[in-house]
Amino acid sequence: MIRYLSLAILRAIPTLLVTWALVFALFQIIPGDPVNLMLGGSPASPQVRETMRQQLGLDRPAPVRFVAFLGDVAKGDLGTSYRTRQPVADMLAANIPPTLELAAGGLVVGVTFGLMFGLLAGLRPGGVTDFLCSTLVLAGASLPNFWSGMLLIWLFGIVLHWAPILSHGIGALILPSISAGLFVVGGFARLIRSSLIETSAQDYIRTARAKGLHPARILIRHILPNAMIPPVTLLGMQLATMIGGAMVTENIFARPGIGTLLIQSVLAKDLPVVQAVVVYTTGAYILLNLLVDLLCHLIDPRLRVDDAR
């Protein structure tokens, strides 16, 4: 297991470097001057502009600035925002918790309903229940986030008044979580269904039934542990996607978070903030995939045997 973790971490390093380099290079191409952003339209002499460029390090070549950025990240220094003059680390610390709350709420909704619909469809494939569940999850997954979010606001917030639209606390998290979770429900339920059907057709399941084991025991002890490996893998990827791509849901529901911060920073060409968000999202994506791999190793002993060879 230690050898597997070491190799996984080593493989993650090139991914991080390439991603950060691409974002850095992209911002060098986009038109605009960060000095103008910091001045906010105020007139300034060429000497003042040059001094500000030197303070920001913009007078150095791009490769030198990128290497300096990597060194600062290694020390935990993410720089200072061009737009607000605040430390980027403080801005991230203020915006990460709302995004994690939204991702956790969406995950709860997605796992709960995805597992329920997937089990109902997979245990009786080809029947009426299978058809209804598959139709519902397909319809939910087909709705874009912005459309489902506006629909939820109109129906449950304006018409029925069942959930608050703009407020604080758990109540304000209900509608955004449903909107974000619909993306997870579709893929999770369909993968559980197909995995259940495939696992139920294996020889060892037929043997267990022939021995007269109780159907519930067969489902819990034999079918689910083997059928859950592909859905768990998908769930880790979707959770990472939800954390990194919450910008649509956050903007629809006027919530603070990483997505809202990223949009504002991209429009303002606030490079330190954008780089910090990329550092955060890529790191979260790689960490979550590593945790999913470890969870799959715990569920399926065969993977541990393969790593030991």
C-alpha positions in Angstrom: 0.0 0.0 0.0 2.9 2.4 0.8 4.5 1.7 -2.5 1.1 2.4 -4.3 0.7 5.7 -2.5 4.2 6.8 -3.3 3.8 6.0 -7.0 0.4 7.8 -7.0 1.9 10.9 -5.5 4.8 10.9 -7.9 2.4 10.6 -10.9 0.4 13.6 -9.5 3.4 16.0 -9.6 3.6 16.3 -13.4 -0.1 16.8 -13.6 0.0 19.7 -11.2 3.0 21.3 -13.0 1.5 21.1 -16.4 -1.9 22.4 -15.3 -0.3 25.4 -13.5 2.0 26.1 -16.4 -1.0 26.1 -18.9 -3.0 28.6 -16.8 0.0 30.8 -16.3 0.8 30.8 -20.1 -2.8 31.5 -20.9 -2.9 34.7 -18.8 0.3 35.9 -20.5 -1.7 35.9 -23.8 -4.9 37.5 -22.7 -4.9 41.3 -23.4 -4.8 43.7 -20.4 -2.4 45.1 -17.9 -2.6 44.3 -14.2 -1.2 47.7 -13.4 -4.3 49.4 -14.9 -6.4 47.1 -12.8 -4.7 48.1 -9.6 -4.8 51.8 -10.5 -8.6 51.5 -11.0 -8.6 54.1 -13.8 -6.7 56.7 -11.8 -4.1 58.6 -13.8 -0.5 57.8 -13.1 2.9 58.8 -14.6 5.1 56.3 -16.5 7.5 56.2 -13.5 4.7 55.2 -11.1 3.5 52.5 -13.5 7.0 51.2 -13.9 7.5 51.1 -10.1 4.3 49.1 -9.7 5.3 46.7 -12.4 8.6 46.1 -10.5 6.7 45.6 -7.3 4.5 43.0 -8.9 7.4 41.3 -10.6 6.0 42.0 -14.1 9.3 43.3 -15.3 10.8 39.8 -15.1 10.5 37.3 -17.9 7.5 34.9 -17.7 9.5 31.7 -17.1 11.3 33.4 -14.1 7.9 34.6 -12.7 6.5 31.0 -13.1 9.4 29.5 -11.2 9.0 32.2 -8.5 5.3 31.3 -8.3 6.2 27.6 -7.7 8.6 28.6 -5.0 6.0 30.7 -3.3 3.4 27.9 -3.5 5.9 25.5 -1.8 6.2 28.0 1.0 2.4 28.5 1.3 2.5 32.0 -0.1 -0.2 32.5 -2.8 0.5 36.2 -3.4 -1.6 39.3 -3.2 -4.7 40.1 -5.3 -4.3 42.7 -7.9 -8.0 43.7 -7.5 -8.5 43.9 -3.7 -4.9 44.1 -2.5 -5.7 41.3 0.0 -3.6 38.2 0.6 -4.9 35.5 -1.7 -4.7 32.9 1.0 -7.2 34.9 3.1 -9.6 35.2 0.2 -9.5 31.5 -0.4 -10.0 30.8 3.3 -13.1 32.9 3.2 -14.6 31.3 0.1 -13.6 27.6 0.4 -16.1 26.7 3.2 -19.2 27.8 1.3 -18.0 25.8 -1.7 -17.3 22.7 0.4 -20.8 23.1 2.0 -22.4 23.1 -1.4 -20.3 20.2 -2.7 -21.2 18.2 0.4 -24.9 19.0 0.1 -24.9 18.0 -3.5 -23.0 14.8 -2.7 -25.6 13.9 -0.1 -28.5 14.5 -2.6 -26.7 12.7 -5.4 -25.7 9.6 -3.4 -29.0 9.3 -1.6 -31.2 9.4 -4.7 -28.7 7.8 -7.0 -28.3 4.8 -4.7 -32.1 4.5 -4.3 -33.0 4.8 -8.0 -30.0 2.6 -8.9 -31.0 -0.2 -6.5 -34.6 -0.1 -7.5 -33.8 -0.3 -11.2 -30.9 -2.8 -10.9 -32.7 -5.4 -8.7 -35.6 -5.7 -11.1 -34.2 -4.9 -14.6 -36.7 -4.7 -17.5 -39.7 -4.0 -15.3 -41.9 -1.0 -14.7 -39.8 0.2 -11.8 -36.7 0.0 -13.9 -38.3 2.1 -16.6 -39.6 4.7 -14.3 -36.4 5.1 -12.3 -34.2 5.2 -15.5 -36.5 7.8 -17.0 -36.4 10.0 -13.9 -32.6 10.0 -13.5 -32.1 10.6 -17.2 -34.4 13.6 -17.1 -32.7 15.0 -14.0 -29.2 14.5 -15.5 -30.2 16.1 -18.8 -31.1 19.4 -17.2 -28.3 22.0 -17.3 -27.4 23.4 -13.9 -28.5 26.9 -14.7 -31.9 25.6 -15.9 -32.6 23.3 -13.0 -31.4 26.0 -10.5 -33.8 28.6 -12.0 -36.6 26.0 -12.1 -36.1 25.1 -8.4 -36.0 28.8 -7.4 -39.3 29.5 -9.3 -41.2 26.4 -8.1 -40.0 25.8 -4.5 -38.9 29.4 -3.6 -41.4 31.7 -5.4 -44.5 29.6 -6.0 -44.6 27.1 -3.1 -42.4 29.0 -0.6 -41.0 25.7 0.7 -37.4 26.7 0.8 -35.6 30.1 1.1 -33.8 31.5 -1.9 -31.5 34.0 -0.3 -30.6 33.4 3.3 -28.0 31.8 5.6 -27.8 28.4 7.3 -29.0 24.9 6.3 -32.2 26.2 4.7 -30.3 28.2 2.1 -28.4 25.1 1.1 -31.4 23.0 0.2 -32.1 24.3 -3.3 -28.4 24.7 -4.4 -27.7 21.2 -3.1 -30.5 19.7 -5.2 -29.4 21.6 -8.3 -25.8 20.4 -7.9 -26.8 16.9 -6.8 -29.0 16.2 -9.9 -25.7 16.1 -11.9 -24.5 13.2 -9.7 -27.8 11.3 -9.5 -28.0 10.4 -13.2 -24.6 8.9 -13.7 -24.4 7.3 -10.2 -27.8 5.6 -10.6 -27.2 4.3 -14.1 -23.8 2.9 -13.1 -25.2 1.2 -10.0 -27.9 -0.3 -12.1 -25.5 -1.7 -14.8 -23.0 -2.9 -12.1 -25.8 -4.7 -10.2 -27.0 -6.4 -13.3 -23.5 -7.5 -14.3 -22.6 -8.7 -10.8 -25.9 -10.6 -10.3 -25.1 -12.6 -13.4 -21.8 -13.9 -12.0 -21.3 -17.6 -11.3 -20.6 -17.1 -7.6 -23.9 -15.3 -7.2 -25.8 -18.2 -8.8 -23.9 -20.6 -6.5 -24.9 -18.6 -3.5 -28.6 -18.7 -4.6 -28.3 -22.4 -5.3 -27.1 -23.0 -1.7 -30.3 -21.4 -0.4 -28.8 -18.2 1.1 -31.3 -15.5 1.9 -31.6 -12.9 -0.9 -30.8 -10.0 1.5 -27.6 -11.8 2.6 -26.6 -12.3 -1.0 -27.3 -8.7 -1.8 -25.4 -7.2 1.2 -22.5 -9.7 1.5 -21.8 -10.6 -2.2 -23.5 -8.3 -4.7 -23.1 -4.8 -3.3 -19.4 -5.0 -2.3 -18.4 -6.0 -5.8 -20.9 -3.9 -7.6 -20.0 -0.6 -5.8 -16.4 -0.3 -7.1 -17.3 1.4 -10.4 -19.8 3.8 -8.8 -17.4 4.7 -6.0 -14.8 5.6 -8.7 -17.3 7.7 -10.6 -18.4 9.4 -7.3 -14.9 10.6 -6.5 -14.5 12.1 -10.0 -17.9 13.8 -9.8 -17.2 15.2 -6.4 -14.0 16.8 -7.6 -15.8 18.2 -10.6 -18.5 19.6 -8.3 -15.9 21.3 -6.1 -14.1 22.8 -9.0 -17.1 23.7 -11.1 -19.5 25.1 -8.6 -19.4 28.5 -10.3 -22.7 28.1 -12.1 -24.7 27.0 -9.1 -23.1 29.6 -6.8 -23.9 32.4 -9.3 -27.5 31.4 -9.8 -28.2 31.3 -6.1 -26.0 34.3 -5.3 -23.8 32.3 -3.0 -20.2 33.1 -2.1 -17.6 30.5 -3.0 -14.7 29.6 -5.1 -16.8 29.6 -8.3 -17.9 33.2 -7.8 -14.4 34.3 -6.8 -13.0 32.6 -9.9 -15.4 34.4 -12.3 -14.7 37.8 -10.8 -11.0 37.2 -10.9 -11.0 36.0 -14.5 -13.0 39.0 -15.7 -10.6 41.3 -13.9 -7.5 39.4 -15.0 -6.5 38.9 -11.3 -3.8 36.4 -12.0 -2.7 35.6 -8.4 -6.3 34.7 -7.4 -6.9 32.6 -10.5 -3.6 30.7 -10.0 -4.5 30.1 -6.4 -7.9 28.7 -7.4 -6.3 26.4 -9.9 -3.8 25.2 -7.3 -6.7 24.5 -5.0 -8.9 22.7 -7.5 -6.2 20.6 -9.1 -4.9 19.6 -5.7 -8.4 18.7 -4.6 -9.1 16.7 -7.7 -5.9 14.6 -7.4 -6.4 14.1 -3.6 -10.0 12.9 -4.1 -9.0 10.5 -6.8 -6.3 9.2 -4.5 -8.8 8.7 -1.7 -11.2 6.9 -4.1 -8.4 4.6 -5.1 -7.7 3.8 -1.5 -11.4 3.2 -0.8 -11.6 0.8 -3.8 -8.6 -1.1 -2.3 -10.5 -1.4 0.9 -13.6 -2.7 -0.8 -12.0 -5.2 -3.1 -9.2 -7.3 -1.6 -8.2 -8.4 -5.1 -6.7 -5.0 -5.8 -4.5 -5.3 -2.7 -3.2 -8.6 -3.9 -2.4 -7.2 -7.4 -0.4 -4.3 -5.8 1.6 -6.8 -3.6 2.8 -8.7 -6.7 
